[in-house]
């Protein structure tokens, strides 16, 4: 009985600390109370809107397809990243990453949680980035490999309120 009670208390504390951490983060970045309220419950239960972006293509062209992404603050998304090209590419948008709450990034058999600012996709790689946009704005997207951005591997990400 005592072990069961300790287990229940531990679970309660873990959930409480997790919710307080999310609220603290939202206050820190200036999220609206409505978004903060949604994150604490229902929004994490809804199926994410899935969007696929290709980093380059099989012909070796240096571009993001599409190169314009638009998200709505307070909604849950699953950004599927693929690299069909013969070379590695980076999905880099630090300011965008700072304006979202990342639930997880999954690639291969690895799930990563926490702050993410850049993803490297090797040839043939795929990854999923599940997140909720928090802070509206327009953010630049680019591949940070020398010459890729200059050759056209750049784009824009917009988060609307």
Helices and strands as residue ranges (DSSP letters): H 2-29, H 33-39, G 42-44, E 49-55, E 64-65, E 68-72, E 76-82, E 89-92, H 94-98, E 100-107, E 110-112, E 118-121, E 126-133, E 137-142, E 154-160
